[in-house]
Amino acid sequence: MPSNVRVVNLFDGQLYGSASVSAPSPGFYGVFRAGTGAPTTAGVTATPLPGFPTASGPSSYGFAAVDRDATVAGADALYVADDRSPMAGGGVQRWTLSAGGTWALGATFNTGLTSGARGVTAWVDGGDVLVAAVTAENPSRVVAFLDRAGTPPGAATVIATAPMNTQYRGVALAPTP
């Protein structure tokens, strides 16, 4: 297991985490799978998702998985918050799963950002994905992006800015009845 697990999440009954560290080998610079299913004991093996870098790369924090493509079983798109500067690739990255089981970086949403991101959530609305993220700047902001298939990433829409002496750390969807 990486020494600096940043965020954990459960999707499709599987536990995942994010990290940005070179040890233990292989390095963990993105999202990894923790054991099988939802482990309840210590000592599970962490495995970087195929396609994510194992050498220096992203500075991953929050992530959200959605099922965007009906031809690929389960979650096939990962939105990963990266707190590097936008010029270095930070913002919200969209990773897509191929039919062969490998993840590939498809786009980075960072237009209109002055920093990277730390928290993210996403949901499918028709053929589009709506993405909300928390920026890594001070004061942090909650921003939104629309991920429309076949179009390049658009600019961030600011939803809220943290008040003085406060900092947003994450964003999540509220359950619906």
Buried (B, 14 or more C-beta within 10 A) or exposed (E): BBEEBBBEBEBEEBBBBBBBEBEEEBBBBBBBBBBEEEEEEEEBEBEBBEBBBBEEBBBBBBBBBBBBBEEBEEBBBBBBBBBBBBEEBBBBBBBBBEEEEEBEBEBBBBEBBEBBBBBBBBEEEEEBBBBBBBBBBEBBBBBBBBBBEEEEBBEBEEEEBBEEEEEBEBBEEEEEE
